[in-house]
Amino acid sequence: MRIVVAVLAILLGSITPSLTHAQQIRIATINDQIPRIIVSQSIMSQIYQRLGHTMTIVNFPAKRSLVEVNNGSVNGELARSSMIEADNPSLIRIPYVIGTVKLVAVHAKNTPQISQIAQLKNQRIGVMRGLVATEKMTEQLPREMYNDLTALFKGLINNRVDVILFTKLGAEHYIRKFKLEDKLVISAQPLLVIPLYHYLHQRSHGIAQALSEEMEKMHTAGELQTLISTQEQRFMEERLN
């Protein structure tokens, strides 16, 4: 009997730490459920599960999202470009790309194609507030800032701006969803291709270290790219069905 008790004690001792350390990780992201956000959520949720954690998404307006990470109401930010780092030094970048966004110009169908950033100079530009890449690209140009995706596209449709800047997948999804193919077009080539990373606040440095180590293993084994590709393909198939 003593032997059985001793064995049980050893077994329980070996599994207790993993149970104790399992956490619910609160991750911020923007309100609008654009394709890249949906795919990134699926990718990171599965990686956290490998560590025994549960990832919970908390939605905010794009600019507010970073504020909430910094004030401690959430552990991190789902997917952002490295452009946020200068203004958010307390965030830790997990050093593995979890996707890329192709930034495109969207404009009315009967207007000239925009193929490079220099062509934006004499345009009225619409961008979403809090998306750092488009804010930085247009800070010296005439622009209108919008709080959400619907307002951004309405600004273009109602001729308040000449062109809007957004992600290729997100723009394609919105145009197809609201049947705007006869009104709007997307630039044939992206104006910018931006890698995305997952971020955690310095308060969560232990989780950040464990996550980095896990993703390094996945990257080395080719599992990370397989997961990313699989989730992207699944999203596209679900949207087409």
N, C-alpha and C positions, 0 to 999 in steps of 0.2 A: 504493500500500500504506500509506504514511504517513497518507493522508487517511482510509482505512478505520479504521486504528488510532485516529486522533484522534476519529472519530465514535463508535467503540465506547467510548472512554474517557469521552466526554461522556455517553453514554447510561447507562453503568454508574454514573457519578457521580451522575446524576439519580435513580436508583432505589435506590442503596445506603442513603441515609438512612432511607427508609421501611422497608427490611429490617432495618436496624440498630435502629431504634426500636420495632419490633414487639415486644410483650411478652406474657407470660402473666400476666393479672391475677387474683389470688386473692381471691375475694369470699366473705365469711362470710354465712351465714343460718341460720335455725333448722332443727332436725332434721326436724320434721314437714312433710311435703310437702302443705301446705294449698293450696287453689286460688290465692290471691293470690301466694304465693311462686313457684309454678310459672309463672304468667303473667309475673311480674316478671323471673324468670330468662330467659325467652324474649325479653322486650323488651330488657333490658340486654345480653344476649349479642349481639343483632343490632346494637345501637348501638356496642358495642366493636369489632365486626367492621368497621364503617365506618371506624374509626380504625386498622385493621390489627392490632388486639390480639385475643387469645383470652381469654375469661373462663372461669375455673375456679371452680366452687362448692365451698366447704368447709362441711360441716354441723356445727353445734354445738347444745347446748341453748340456749334463747333468751337467758338471762342470760350464759352463757359466751361467746356470739357476740361481744358488745360488748367483753368482756375481751380476746379474741384480736385484735380489730382494734386495740385500744389498745396491746397488747404487741408488735405488729409481725409476728405470724405470718401475717397476711393484709393485703391492701391496703385493704379497705373492707367496708362492710355493704350487702347487697343492697337492702333496702327497709324503711325505718323512718319513724315519725312524727317531727315536729320536737320532740316531748317528750323525746327522748333527749339533746338538745343541752346542757341545763344541766349534766348530769353527765358529758358527754363533749366538752369544749371543743376537743379536738384533732382532731375530725372536721369535714370540709368537706362542707356540704350542696350537692349539685348542684341548682341552683334551679329544677327543673322537675318537676312532679308526674308520677309514673309509674303512678299508680293511686290508688284510695281504698278504704278498708275501712269497712264499715258494722258498727259494734259492736252486737251484739244480746244479749238475754237468752234463755237456753234453760232451760226448766223442765219439770216433769212435766205431762202432758196434763190432769190433773184439778185443776190449781191455777190461781189467777187470773192473767190476762194481766198482764205488766209492760210499761208503755208509756213510763215516764219514770224517770230516775235516782233521783228522790225515793222511789220505791216499793221501792228496794233496802234502805232503812233497817233494816227489821226482818227481813231475810232472811239466811240463812247463804249466803255467796257463794263460789263457786269460780272461781279465776283461774289462768292459767298463769304460772309464775315466769319473769320476764324480759321479758314483754310489758308495756312501760312504761305504755301507755295504761290498761290495766285495773288495773295495780298502783296508779297514781296515783288513779284513780277510787274505789278501795276502801280506801285506806290508813287511813281513819277508821271503817271498817265491819268487822263480824265476817267473817272470810274464811278460806278454806283455799287454800294455794298448792300447785300441782301442777307436776311437772317435764315432763310431756308431754301430748299431746292425749288419748291413750287413758286415762290416769289421771284427767284432768279430767272426761271423760264418765262414767267409772266412778264417780267421786265423786257425781255427780248421780243416776245410775241406782241406786246402792246407798244413796241417801238420807243421805249424809254432808253434803251441802249442799242448799239449796233451789233454787238457781239458779246457772248458770255464765254467764260473759261471754266471748263469742268473736266472730269475724267471721261475717257472714251467709253468705257463700259457703262458708267452712270448715265451719260448723255444718250447712248444708244438705247438703254433700258427705258429711260423716261420718254423719249420720242416714240418708241414702239408702243409703250403702255398707253399713251394718250393720242396715238394715231396722228402724229405731227409730221409724218414723212413728206407730205406735200407742201409743208410750210418751212421746215428747217433742215439745214444740212450741217454735217460735221466735217471739219478739215480733214483732207485725205491723209496727211501726215501729222503725227503729234508734235506740238510745239516744244514739249519737254517730256522726258521719261524719268520718273522719280521712284527710287526704291523706298519701300516702307519697312519700318521696324516697330517692334513692340517695346514699350517703355514702362518701367516701374519707378516709383519714387524711392529715394534713398532710405526712407523708413523701412522699405521692404527689401533691403539689400540681401538678406539671407535667401529669400525666394528668388531674387534676381540671379544670384550665384547658382542656385540649383537649376534654374531654368536655362541659364547659359550653358551649363555643363550638359544638360539633357539634349539641348538643341545642337550642341557641338557633336555629340554622339550620333544624332540623327543626320546631321549634315555629312559627317564622315562616311556613314553607311549608305548615303543616298536616300534615306527615308524622308528627310525634310522636303526635298524637291518633289518626291513622289506624292507626299501628302498635299502639298500646294497644288500640284497639277491635277490630282484627283478631285480636290474640292472645287477647283475652277471649272473642270469639266462637268462635274455634277451640277453645279449652279446653272451652267449654260443649258444642259439637257433638261433640267426642271423648268426653266423659263420658256423653252421651246415647246414643251408638251402642254 
